[in-house]
């Protein structure tokens, strides 16, 4: 909709209305809007057509009675009130657009003229998104784990690979954590067997915590032939009595780290080659993890620079969005918020407090990124918009022109531009932030974005 900027902050539009924006205290703005009488006539006509469907006029089908007959029957006041109720939201939305007012809460509207006739004049007082300051954003320092792979990292992965080739050997000593014990297990409650608690020749790794905690408490120190009887807590049920017969104790024997073993366990001929490959892979993973942590830490540091209070309207909206997202994901899993709280051992008060803290930080990050974009005069080119629409279209399985029309129809293009602008502001921060390790040593940015090597036989699932 074409608009023209008038003098004194006044704007006019094709709707034949004008709006004046006046800043007030407390991040609020008053919009004074005047709608031409002829423009309001369109709303009156629509209101009469709407009313015509709800009343019966002899000789006319519903909705076909002329306006003059309806006005004669109900009077002009009823139609005018109907037109005001229906048209004011459109006039207000247009006023926001024409004055570039970034409202974040519902307005308080006061009709000052036009309820009885003539031009419609109203004031709308609304809270707007605040502009915050982020002093020191250009010198952010974040501390991250050093992305280089250490000898200990490599040793752990070698041991993990050795564990895959370990053998179990019987030992004539008391069982200890890490051993595997062969047991006969039976569970009862009030003299009756408990389903799921009976097993013969069950091989269990001590300290694994994969069955019941009481097994890890009772079995260490036992020998072959020992019989144990103790009470165990059964999740979701009453306690049960367990009886355990220890039939064998086996220790895990890892293979020696030799070139022969390396050749059998991997595609490499020597231990040195295997360790070099592991070091490269571990380093690649750690550097990617560090890069991800860098983004998160920069955003957290930026939020801490925003000393202004986060507007409750924005915090509330963010909390509502997050609750909706959580509820939707839980529903897809056949669960609800109550079950989620029980599973995570949270009270409703703790959950809401945590949610509010996260939402407040998210709002401050959003405000901080907007401030950086303003300070650095970040611009979004038309090519950026086209690329983003193409990306969104590919994600949603739509064609780009179709998605663009949809975004324009729903007046969402400003949101797309704003999102891109904040993304560019974040890129600027990531490029300019100082990154150090736990000892304060600078981390080379070139080490943070490597290519991940393809999986190699014998080293799948490497973790750091």
TAVEN-V456400 format. One record per backbone hydrogen bond with DSSP energy under -0.5 kcal/mol. CO is the residue of the C=O (numbers start at 1). NH is the residue of the N-H. Records with the same first field share a line. If there is no record, write none. Layout:
CO = NH, NH
This chain:
2 = 14
4 = 6, 12
6 = 9
7 = 10
9 = 21
10 = 6
11 = 19
12 = 4
13 = 16
16 = 36
17 = 13
18 = 34
19 = 11
20 = 32
22 = 30
27 = 128
28 = 24
29 = 31, 126
30 = 22, 32
31 = 33, 124
32 = 20
33 = 122
34 = 18, 36
35 = 120
36 = 40
37 = 41
38 = 42
39 = 42, 43
40 = 44
41 = 45
42 = 46
43 = 47
44 = 48
45 = 49
46 = 50
47 = 51
48 = 52
49 = 53
50 = 53
51 = 54, 55
52 = 63
55 = 57
56 = 58
57 = 60
61 = 64
66 = 69, 70
67 = 71
68 = 72
69 = 73
70 = 74
71 = 75
75 = 79
76 = 80
77 = 81
78 = 82
79 = 83
80 = 84
81 = 85
82 = 86
83 = 87
84 = 88
87 = 90, 91
88 = 92
89 = 93
90 = 94
91 = 95
92 = 96
93 = 97
94 = 98
95 = 99
96 = 101
97 = 100
100 = 102
101 = 103
102 = 129
107 = 109
108 = 125
110 = 112, 123
113 = 121
119 = 121
120 = 35
121 = 112, 113
122 = 33
123 = 110
124 = 31, 126
125 = 108
126 = 29
127 = 104, 105
130 = 132
134 = 137
136 = 139
137 = 140
140 = 434
142 = 144, 436
150 = 154
151 = 155
152 = 156
153 = 157
154 = 158
155 = 159
156 = 160
157 = 161
158 = 162
159 = 163
160 = 164
161 = 165
162 = 165
163 = 166
167 = 169, 253
169 = 251
171 = 173
175 = 221
176 = 179
179 = 206
180 = 250
181 = 183, 204
182 = 247, 248
183 = 202
184 = 245
185 = 199
186 = 243
187 = 194
188 = 241
189 = 192
192 = 189
193 = 195
194 = 197
199 = 185
201 = 203
202 = 183, 204
204 = 181, 206
205 = 208
206 = 178
212 = 215, 216
213 = 217
214 = 218
215 = 219
219 = 222
222 = 175
223 = 226
226 = 246
228 = 244
230 = 242
232 = 240
233 = 235
234 = 237
240 = 232, 242
241 = 188
242 = 230
243 = 186
244 = 228, 246
245 = 184, 247
246 = 225
248 = 182
249 = 171
250 = 180
251 = 169, 253
252 = 254
253 = 167
256 = 258
258 = 262
259 = 263
260 = 264
261 = 265
262 = 266
270 = 274
271 = 275
272 = 276
273 = 277
274 = 278
275 = 279
276 = 280
277 = 281
278 = 282
279 = 283
280 = 284
281 = 285
282 = 286
283 = 287
284 = 288
285 = 289
286 = 290
287 = 291
288 = 292
289 = 293
290 = 294
291 = 295
292 = 296
293 = 297
294 = 298
295 = 299
296 = 300
297 = 301
298 = 302
299 = 303
300 = 304
301 = 305
302 = 305, 306
303 = 306
305 = 307
311 = 315
312 = 316
313 = 317
314 = 318
315 = 319
316 = 320
317 = 321
318 = 322
319 = 323
320 = 324
321 = 325
322 = 326
323 = 327
324 = 328
325 = 329
326 = 330
327 = 331
328 = 332
329 = 333
330 = 333, 335
331 = 334
336 = 340
337 = 341
338 = 342
339 = 343
340 = 344
341 = 346
342 = 345
347 = 351
348 = 352
349 = 353
350 = 354
351 = 355
352 = 356
353 = 357
354 = 358
355 = 359
356 = 360
357 = 361
358 = 362
359 = 363
360 = 364
361 = 365
362 = 366
363 = 367
364 = 368
365 = 369
366 = 370
367 = 371
368 = 372
369 = 373
370 = 374
371 = 375
372 = 376
373 = 378
374 = 377
379 = 381
381 = 385
382 = 386
383 = 387
384 = 388
385 = 389
386 = 390
387 = 391
388 = 392
389 = 393
390 = 394
391 = 395
392 = 396
393 = 397, 398
399 = 403
400 = 404
401 = 405
402 = 406
403 = 407
404 = 408
405 = 409
406 = 410
407 = 412, 413
408 = 411
412 = 416
413 = 417
414 = 418
415 = 419
416 = 420
417 = 421
418 = 422
419 = 423
420 = 424
421 = 425
422 = 426
423 = 427
424 = 428
425 = 429
426 = 430
427 = 431
428 = 432
429 = 433
433 = 435
434 = 142, 436
435 = 443
436 = 144
437 = 440
441 = 437
442 = 444
444 = 447
445 = 448
451 = 453
456 = 459
457 = 267
459 = 462
